[in-house]
């Protein structure tokens, strides 16, 4: 199956084709905005606080998309470096975390494209083992308090199955069902319309269900 990715622009803010409704002008400003404004004024401590707040989320997002820990670590550093350089472009029309996620997705998909050009094997092709086919490019996870899945057998199966999704589907699934972004935030981060996000999420969930059903069916037949 060919990898499906979206064409993403540089991390300047612009709405998706079918973006969220306008924010309530009477709503309280998000606390991040004060930190961003202070960072724009040269307060590096404020930016460092933003880094501490979101570095794990950005790392998880990059790891889910690239399925490679070293790439995810490099991408996390690149994201915050680029965000600091382009901080003046952030106008507060969206959450700062959504803006960071958009940069992370851009960097992660570019890393996948570079990886794809350096290998001839499809990233979606399963690897045949004595226990059956398993998805390619599955990165090991180091336990930490924020880790979403348990170290149980089912958690391991889920991780491998998610890793086998095409990047376009895996990215939407990661932001919506793992990082719990709203449909509108996911659309904004990926530069997609809301209907496109819903369609990719549905197809990702259907593929996961089919792959999990196939795994358990093979396991039952093997036993």
Secondary structure, DSSP 8 states (H G I E B T S, - for coil): ----------S-----TT------TTS---HHHHHHHHHHTT-HHHHHHHHHHHHHHHHHHHHHHH--HHHHHHHHHHHHHHHHHTGGG--SSS-HHHHHHHHHHHHHHHHHHHHHHT--S-TT--EEETTEEE-SS-------TT-SS-SSHHHHHHHHHHHTS-HHHHHHHIIIIIS---HHHHHHHHT--HHHHHHHHHHHHHHHHHHHHHHHHHHHHH-
